[in-house]
């Protein structure tokens, strides 16, 4: 599998983990972010590339750094 694809899947796993740990559904979080649920689901599955500004918005919502979502996935992709 392509390492870049693995990177997006790794970020998606972290997104899903955070969302579930905060007791949110994909639908509720996508409403908060003002994006379609289908788009957000694509981010979690790693099927859709998450724009940096959206990742920043999600990180700010959870009061986390962007690095939390990408730190392991970057080293795996190199």
Secondary structure, DSSP 4 states (H G I P E B T S, - for coil): --HHHHHHHHHHHHHHHHHHHTT--HHHHHHHHTS-HHHHHHHHHTSSPPPHHHHHHHHHHHT--HHHHHHHHHHHH-
